[in-house]
Amino acid sequence: MTHPAPRRPTFAPRRAGRRHPLVATLMALPLAALLLLVFDGWETVATQASSVGAMLGR
């Protein structure tokens, strides 16, 4: 008779705390570059950067 394997949680628990600003910036850069290429304007990139800053609470 065999015993069933112990179940593991499907999702890993999230770390408590805030994300480092450099990590958040590196996550936002690809989107900012895409917006720059698609809309061909610095205003869109500035808006995105401002949104990231607001999310970081700065």
RAQUI-V729567 format. One record per pair of residues at least 12 apart in sequence whose ideal C-beta (glycine too) atoms are under 6 Angstrom apart, sorted by the first residue. I is the first residue (numbers start at 0). J is the second residue. Records with the same first field share a line. If there is no record, write none. Layout:
I: J  J
This chain:
20: 55
23: 55
27: 51
31: 44  47
34: 47
